[in-house]
């Protein structure tokens, strides 16, 4: 059975734009997914990337245009400058880590959290927002509390694993045979790889 390690940040607009395509691809190929939220700013620093705030204006202008285009093409509600961004991604990441340990539809939770940020303009660092997302995805909202220790231990470990696996941004997909795919616009390539066609 193929396996995908999914490195992503809950404040990444590109991870939000991926929507449920990873889950659809995994289901088509019988692949399992390990959701590994990471501190993407720390990942940039460790792998030679540049945080958005420090990028050249030309890059930021292109990013602004491209994000809006991609959201429109996908038919997704998207705010280029949501009210609560950037925010602390750790609390929402801890919830995802705890939910994966508990078992359930972790993809639905990740999407609910990112939708809360990029579509609904909520602060995904707030406990009430995280609890509502957990409940929406079918999890016990209490995971926001009981999963704190596990999240705090796993979140930095995910960063180390991401660096070791060759990830350098969000979203980033690594298959069990070592193939790497960066960006939601490379999900088609992941699909073809799992089919044995690429």
C-alpha positions as CSV (number, residue, x, y, z in Angstrom):
1,X,0.0,0.0,0.0
2,X,1.6,3.3,-1.0
3,X,2.0,6.0,1.6
4,X,2.3,9.8,1.4
5,X,3.9,12.1,4.1
6,X,2.1,15.4,3.7
7,X,4.1,18.4,5.0
8,X,2.0,21.6,5.2
9,X,1.3,24.7,7.1
10,X,-2.2,25.6,8.3
11,X,-1.5,29.2,7.3
12,X,-0.4,28.3,3.8
13,X,-2.7,29.7,1.0
14,X,-1.4,27.0,-1.4
15,X,-2.2,24.2,1.0
16,X,-5.7,25.7,1.3
17,X,-6.0,25.8,-2.5
18,X,-5.2,22.1,-2.7
19,X,-8.6,21.5,-1.1
20,X,-9.4,17.7,-1.1
21,X,-7.4,16.7,-4.1
22,X,-4.7,14.9,-2.1
23,X,-7.3,12.8,-0.4
24,X,-9.0,12.0,-3.7
25,X,-5.7,10.9,-5.2
26,X,-4.8,8.8,-2.2
27,X,-8.2,7.1,-2.3
28,X,-7.8,6.3,-6.0
29,X,-4.5,4.5,-5.3
30,X,-5.2,3.1,-1.9
31,X,-2.6,5.3,-0.3
32,X,-2.4,6.3,3.3
33,X,-1.6,9.9,4.3
34,X,0.4,11.1,7.3
35,X,-0.5,14.7,8.0
36,X,2.6,16.5,9.2
37,X,1.9,20.2,10.0
38,X,5.1,22.2,10.1
39,X,6.2,25.7,11.0
40,X,6.7,26.9,7.4
41,X,8.7,30.0,8.4
42,X,11.2,27.9,10.3
43,X,11.2,25.5,7.3
44,X,12.1,28.4,5.0
45,X,14.9,29.4,7.3
46,X,16.3,25.9,7.4
47,X,16.1,25.2,3.7
48,X,17.2,28.5,2.0
49,X,13.7,30.0,1.5
50,X,12.5,33.5,2.2
51,X,9.6,34.4,4.4
52,X,6.8,36.3,2.5
53,X,7.5,39.5,4.4
54,X,11.1,39.5,3.2
55,X,10.5,38.7,-0.5
56,X,11.2,41.1,-3.3
57,X,8.1,43.2,-4.2
58,X,8.0,41.7,-7.7
59,X,7.7,38.2,-6.2
60,X,5.0,39.4,-3.8
61,X,3.1,41.1,-6.7
62,X,3.2,37.9,-8.7
63,X,2.1,35.8,-5.7
64,X,-0.9,38.1,-5.2
65,X,-2.0,37.8,-8.8
66,X,-1.4,34.0,-9.0
67,X,-3.2,33.2,-5.7
68,X,-6.3,35.0,-6.9
69,X,-6.1,33.3,-10.3
70,X,-5.7,29.9,-8.8
71,X,-8.6,30.4,-6.3
72,X,-10.8,31.6,-9.1
73,X,-9.9,28.7,-11.4
74,X,-10.8,26.3,-8.5
75,X,-14.0,28.1,-7.6
76,X,-12.8,28.6,-4.1
77,X,-13.7,31.5,-1.9
78,X,-10.4,33.2,-1.0
79,X,-9.3,36.4,0.6
80,X,-5.8,37.5,-0.4
81,X,-5.3,39.4,2.8
82,X,-7.5,37.7,5.4
83,X,-8.2,39.5,8.6
84,X,-6.1,37.2,10.8
85,X,-3.0,36.4,8.8
86,X,-0.3,35.7,9.6
87,X,-1.2,34.1,12.9
88,X,0.2,31.5,15.2
89,X,-0.1,28.2,13.3
90,X,0.9,26.1,16.3
91,X,-2.5,25.7,18.0
92,X,-4.3,24.5,14.9
93,X,-1.4,22.3,14.0
94,X,-1.5,20.7,17.5
95,X,-5.2,20.0,16.9
96,X,-4.5,18.2,13.6
97,X,-1.7,16.2,15.2
98,X,-4.1,15.1,18.1
99,X,-6.9,14.3,15.6
100,X,-4.6,12.1,13.6
101,X,-3.7,10.2,16.8
102,X,-7.4,9.9,17.7
103,X,-8.4,8.6,14.2
104,X,-10.9,10.1,11.8
105,X,-11.1,12.4,8.8
106,X,-8.0,14.4,9.4
107,X,-8.2,15.9,5.8
108,X,-11.6,17.3,6.6
109,X,-10.2,19.0,9.7
110,X,-7.2,20.4,7.9
111,X,-9.5,21.8,5.2
112,X,-11.9,23.3,7.9
113,X,-9.0,25.0,9.6
114,X,-7.6,26.5,6.4
115,X,-11.0,27.5,5.2
116,X,-11.6,29.3,8.5
117,X,-8.4,31.3,7.8
118,X,-8.6,32.0,4.0
119,X,-12.3,32.0,3.4
120,X,-14.1,32.9,6.6
121,X,-11.3,35.2,7.9
122,X,-11.2,33.7,11.4
123,X,-8.2,33.6,13.7
124,X,-7.1,29.9,13.6
125,X,-5.0,30.5,16.7
126,X,-8.1,31.0,18.8
127,X,-9.4,28.1,20.9
128,X,-13.0,28.7,19.9
129,X,-12.2,28.6,16.2
130,X,-10.2,25.4,16.6
131,X,-12.9,23.7,18.6
132,X,-15.5,24.6,16.0
133,X,-13.3,23.1,13.2
134,X,-12.8,19.9,15.2
135,X,-16.5,19.5,15.8
136,X,-17.2,20.3,12.1
137,X,-14.8,17.5,11.0
138,X,-16.4,15.0,13.4
139,X,-13.8,15.2,16.2
140,X,-14.2,15.8,19.9
141,X,-13.6,19.5,20.4
142,X,-11.8,18.6,23.7
143,X,-8.8,17.5,21.5
144,X,-7.9,21.2,21.5
145,X,-7.0,20.7,25.2
146,X,-6.0,17.0,25.5
147,X,-3.8,17.1,22.4
148,X,-1.6,20.0,23.6
149,X,1.3,17.9,24.9
150,X,1.3,15.6,21.9
151,X,1.2,18.5,19.6
152,X,3.9,20.4,21.3
153,X,6.2,17.3,21.1
154,X,5.3,16.4,17.5
155,X,5.2,19.8,15.8
156,X,9.0,20.5,16.1
157,X,9.7,16.8,15.2
158,X,7.7,17.3,12.0
159,X,10.0,20.2,11.1
160,X,13.1,18.0,11.5
161,X,11.5,15.2,9.4
162,X,10.5,17.7,6.7
163,X,14.1,19.0,6.4
164,X,15.4,15.4,6.4
165,X,12.9,14.4,3.7
166,X,13.9,17.3,1.4
167,X,10.8,19.4,1.9
168,X,11.2,23.2,1.7
169,X,7.7,24.7,1.5
170,X,4.0,24.1,1.8
171,X,2.3,21.9,0.6
172,X,4.9,19.3,0.1
173,X,4.3,15.6,-0.6
174,X,6.7,12.7,-0.1
175,X,5.9,9.2,-1.2
176,X,7.3,6.1,0.5
177,X,9.6,5.5,-2.5
178,X,11.2,8.9,-2.0
179,X,9.5,10.9,-4.8
180,X,8.9,14.5,-3.8
181,X,6.3,16.9,-5.1
182,X,6.1,20.6,-4.1
183,X,3.0,22.7,-4.5
184,X,-0.7,22.0,-5.0
185,X,-0.1,22.5,-8.7
186,X,2.0,19.3,-8.7
187,X,-0.8,17.1,-7.4
188,X,-1.4,15.8,-10.9
189,X,2.2,14.6,-11.0
190,X,1.8,12.8,-7.7
191,X,-1.3,11.1,-9.1
192,X,0.6,10.0,-12.2
193,X,3.5,8.8,-10.1
194,X,1.3,6.7,-7.9
195,X,-0.3,5.2,-11.1
196,X,3.2,4.3,-12.3
197,X,3.0,6.6,-15.3
198,X,5.6,9.2,-14.2
